[in-house]
Amino acid sequence: MTEPTSYKDWKSIDIGYGTEANREAHDMYMTVKRLELEDWLINYKGGPSGNSEMDKISDGLDNNNHSGFSFGQTVKLVKQVLIDGWYPKYKKIKA
């Protein structure tokens, strides 16, 4: 499997709160893919709030339970996943 189909496919993800954030990572990853914003996010260098692409991502999430911090951390994670490729680095190893 080279792409996740569920949050259960991800290794343990912590975005800074010490709790599992696999659902949030999967939701954002799939939203970015669905919106075809992969190249934009890979090249994103940060910038002022109110960015229309970030708004599209935020509005496109199935469950936007993010604070500003968790949203930013998940964006950074998803950007890195897109750069590295999801498989094998972020895939859950099943015992």
Phi, psi and omega in degrees: 000121181256356176221142178286146175248349182206160175298337180289345179280347185273145168295173180298126181243126175236120181262012175125358180255356181078016178233160178298132177235028182298319180298316181293318179297315181295316180301313182291318179302311181292326178295314178300317179295314181298322181278357180058045180252019182301308182296320179299313183292319178302322182269357182293128182251007185095170180164188183295152175294164182088014178291128186295326178291319177297321177298320177299317179297311180302314181291335184273351181293141176293322181221094181270082179261022187278144162275175176300318180297310184293326177297311180299317179294322179290323174301313179300316179298310182297321176302315180294322177299318179295323178291313183283333192089139184295317182261136003262353190298324186253359180283137177292132176274119181268130182280000000 
